[in-house]
Amino acid sequence: MKIPSGIEVIKTLTKHYGWVVHSRAGSHVTLKKENEMSILTVPVHSQLKIGTFLAILRKARIEREEFIKRL
């Protein structure tokens, strides 16, 4: 499985899952969802580490296979 970049993760989350960019600080982008208190922080790196990628999906409550299909 190819681990996506931070930009790919951000684009997929905003396009398919209803997350919006809330702020950017340095090399990290914070995403929020409209009617939820959830906040995701995604590092803007050329390739995310597997643990970071899986933690983002877990916090967003998205299955890995479903997310990979939408990349």
LOFI-546103 format. One line per field, with one value per residue (C-alpha): residue number from 1; residue in three letters; z, y, x negated. Coordinates in steps of 0.25 Angstrom, whole numbers. Layout:
! LOFI-546103
n = NUM_...
res = ALA_...
zz = Z_...
yy = Y_...
xx = X_...
//
This chain:
! LOFI-546103
n = 1_2_3_4_5_6_7_8_9_10_11_12_13_14_15_16_17_18_19_20_21_22_23_24_25_26_27_28_29_30_31_32_33_34_35_36_37_38_39_40_41_42_43_44_45_46_47_48_49_50_51_52_53_54_55_56_57_58_59_60_61_62_63_64_65_66_67_68_69_70_71
res = MET_LYS_ILE_PRO_SER_GLY_ILE_GLU_VAL_ILE_LYS_THR_LEU_THR_LYS_HIS_TYR_GLY_TRP_VAL_VAL_HIS_SER_ARG_ALA_GLY_SER_HIS_VAL_THR_LEU_LYS_LYS_GLU_ASN_GLU_MET_SER_ILE_LEU_THR_VAL_PRO_VAL_HIS_SER_GLN_LEU_LYS_ILE_GLY_THR_PHE_LEU_ALA_ILE_LEU_ARG_LYS_ALA_ARG_ILE_GLU_ARG_GLU_GLU_PHE_ILE_LYS_ARG_LEU
zz = 0_-4_7_2_4_14_2_-4_10_11_-3_-1_13_7_-6_-1_14_17_24_22_24_37_39_35_44_38_32_38_33_43_37_44_41_40_51_59_70_63_58_50_49_36_34_20_17_4_10_23_33_33_48_45_33_41_53_44_38_52_57_45_46_32_28_21_9_6_7_-2_-13_-13_-14
yy = 0_14_24_37_51_61_69_56_53_68_68_55_59_72_67_54_54_69_74_88_95_103_108_105_107_104_90_86_88_87_82_84_78_87_81_74_78_69_75_68_72_67_69_74_65_58_44_42_31_19_22_36_33_22_31_42_32_26_40_43_30_26_11_10_3_13_24_18_16_31_35
xx = 0_-6_-5_1_-5_1_7_14_20_25_31_38_44_49_54_61_63_68_56_51_38_38_24_10_-2_-16_-15_-2_12_24_37_51_65_77_86_75_65_55_42_31_17_10_-5_-8_-19_-23_-19_-13_-17_-8_-5_-1_7_15_17_23_33_36_39_48_55_52_48_34_39_51_41_31_42_45_30
//
